[in-house]
Every structure is written in C-alpha cells, then in structure tokens.
Amino acid sequence: MTENMKALFIIVNAGFSEQIVEVVQNHGARGATIIPARGTGKKFVKVLGIQYEPEREILLSVVEEDIALKITADVKENYGKNTPTNGLCFILPVADYMFKNE
C-alpha cells in the first residue's frame, strides 16, 4: 500500500485553503494539513512605501497516487494560475521506513 502513496502539496493564496480542502476531500482524501506561508516571489506590492509580501497557505495531504492525480488536475483546471486562488500543486513519493530495536 505504501508504494502507491504520494505526498501532495497544494500552495494557494491565503484565505482559499478551506475551498481546496473541500476539493481534496471530494476526491477521496481524508483531510489535509494547512501550513501558513509567506511568498518571496516577484509579486510584491508596495503600499505607502512598505513592501507587502503575499500570504500563502500550503496544504499537505498523503494520498494514493490516483487520488493525487485527480486532485492536481482539478486544482490546475479550476484553481490554478490566473485565478484568485493562484494554486500550484506538486507530488512527491512517500517512503515507508521501519526502524528495528537493536
């Protein structure tokens, strides 16, 4: 079972994580961990001479590969670049390590 598991990371603009959690759960994931983040990309805005760094949220969920692929396709199509969510996804393999008492 663990050979098929993937760590799914979804990065969205702050305030949209609940929408993405709903998408993730609708595709069969049990849930996600939401991590607040701060962007350091080129999309800085200056307000009254103060540089504003966009707030982001990272959702992490460990799911089976087929579920991860469905979620990434949905996020790309409906919540990706050029949307208010500005979502980005990537998938990493999950390794299962067993430690034996010595």
C-alpha positions in Angstrom: 0.0 0.0 0.0 2.8 2.5 0.8 4.4 2.1 -2.6 1.4 3.8 -4.0 1.2 6.7 -1.5 2.2 10.3 -2.5 2.7 13.5 -0.6 0.5 16.1 -2.3 1.4 19.7 -1.8 -1.0 22.5 -2.9 0.0 26.1 -2.5 -2.7 28.7 -2.7 -3.3 32.4 -1.8 -4.3 32.8 1.9 -8.0 32.5 2.5 -8.6 29.8 0.0 -7.4 26.7 1.9 -10.9 25.7 3.0 -12.1 25.6 -0.6 -9.1 23.4 -1.5 -9.7 21.1 1.5 -13.2 20.5 0.2 -11.8 19.6 -3.3 -9.3 17.3 -1.7 -12.0 15.5 0.4 -14.4 15.3 -2.6 -11.7 13.3 -4.5 -11.4 10.8 -1.6 -8.6 12.2 0.6 -9.4 12.1 4.3 -8.0 15.5 5.0 -5.1 17.9 4.8 -2.7 19.8 7.0 -2.8 23.6 6.4 0.5 25.5 6.8 0.6 29.3 6.7 3.4 30.6 4.5 4.8 33.8 3.0 5.7 34.2 -0.6 9.0 35.6 -1.7 8.3 35.7 -5.5 8.3 38.7 -7.8 4.7 39.7 -7.0 5.5 42.2 -4.3 3.3 45.2 -3.8 4.3 48.5 -2.2 1.7 50.2 -0.1 2.6 53.6 1.4 6.3 52.7 0.8 6.0 49.4 2.7 6.7 46.2 0.7 3.9 43.7 1.1 4.7 40.0 0.7 1.8 37.9 -0.4 0.4 35.5 2.2 0.1 31.9 1.1 -1.2 28.6 2.5 0.3 25.2 1.9 -1.9 22.1 2.1 -0.2 18.8 2.6 -2.1 15.5 2.2 -0.8 12.0 1.9 -3.0 10.1 -0.6 -2.9 7.3 -3.1 -1.4 8.2 -6.5 -4.6 8.0 -8.5 -6.3 10.4 -6.0 -3.3 12.8 -6.1 -3.5 12.9 -9.9 -7.2 13.7 -9.9 -6.8 16.4 -7.3 -3.9 18.1 -9.2 -5.9 18.0 -12.4 -8.9 19.7 -10.6 -6.7 22.3 -8.9 -4.9 23.1 -12.2 -8.2 23.5 -14.1 -10.3 25.3 -11.5 -7.9 26.9 -9.0 -4.6 27.4 -10.9 -2.8 30.3 -12.3 -4.8 33.3 -13.4 -7.5 32.6 -10.8 -7.9 34.4 -7.4 -6.6 31.2 -5.8 -3.4 31.2 -7.8 -3.0 27.5 -7.0 0.1 25.3 -7.6 0.5 21.6 -7.0 3.3 19.1 -6.8 3.6 15.5 -5.8 6.4 13.7 -4.0 6.9 10.0 -3.3 6.3 8.8 0.3 8.8 6.2 1.7 7.9 3.8 4.5 10.8 3.4 6.9 10.7 0.7 9.5 13.1 1.0 12.5 14.1 -2.1 14.4 15.1 -2.1 18.0 18.7 -3.1 18.3 
